[in-house]
Amino acid sequence: MLNIKPDQRFAVFIDGSNFHASTKALNFDVDFEKLLRVLRESGHLVRAYYYTALPDNNTEYSPIKRIADWLDYNGYTVVSKPWRDFTNSETGQRRIKGNMDMELALDMIKLANHVEHVVLFSGDGDFCRLLHEVQDKGVSVTVISSNKLVADTLRRQADDFIEVNQIRHLIERDQQQDDHQQDDLQQDDQQAHYQSDDDIGEATVISRSD
């Protein structure tokens, strides 16, 4: 899947909300167990980070926390922080925002001294300067996103770009599988809608009950 030598050390950074938006744009769900297996087969995987904002208590948004918990117990390093809650005074619509860009950037810069390659699952153009800094350390960068959502500046900055639809057959969730953990993840994922907010570089999560 990746242009990485078998003995090459690499780290993976998944911008949770942005990657979710990419796969939803292509109308498929990711089997994160399959994804981790493919990553491990691609080289010497040092760590796979997943970034997402979470509620700071047990509220109606708990499905998102369940997704994070599943990932944390199944080979991923989940990095999170409490999201901020906003309510539109005119419409009453509730919006939740959580910017994880700083956490992702700090982790990538920290690991850049210990790996030869980094893989970023995001199309957010705000990461262009980050990739430039990492590349200055001699680290190659692969960006994985959708052509529909990736910023042109980010795609140009990357050493290699992979359209997520090209690897869909490797990481797509089988709707007929009997794995209960994956079924729970599927159900929870359907209860939460993630939306990339490129103007402010934050993840926006809109709760829905349907």
Buried (B, 14 or more C-beta within 10 A) or exposed (E): BBEBEEEBBBBBBBBBBBBBBBBBBBEBBBBBBBBBBBBEEBBBBBBBBBBBBBBEEEEEBBBBBBBBBBBBEEBBBBBBBEBEBEEEEEEEEBBBBBBBBEBBBEBBBEBBEEBBBBBBBBBBBBBBEBBEBBBEEEBBBBBBBBBEBBBEEBBEBBBBBBBBBEBBEEBBBEEEEEEEEBEBBBEBBEBBBBBBBEEEBBBBBEBEEE
